[in-house]
Amino acid sequence: MATSGNPLTIKKRSAKNSELM
């Protein structure tokens, strides 16, 4: 799922997904 993207953005996205769950 992670494609051409900075690790910082992926980390932020992961945190948002965790909050949504």
N, C-alpha and C positions, 0 to 999 in steps of 0.2 A: 504493500500500500504506500510505502514511503518512496516517492519519486523526486528526482532533482529537487532537493529542498534543503535549506540550512538546518543543522541539528537543533538550533535554537527554536526555529519555527515548529519543527516536529515535536520538540519537548513541550512547547506551549500547547500545541494541538492535543498532545497526549493528555495533558492536565485537563483541558476542556472536556475531552471525551470521558475522562474519569469522573469529572463532576456531573456530566450528563447521566452517566450510569448510576 
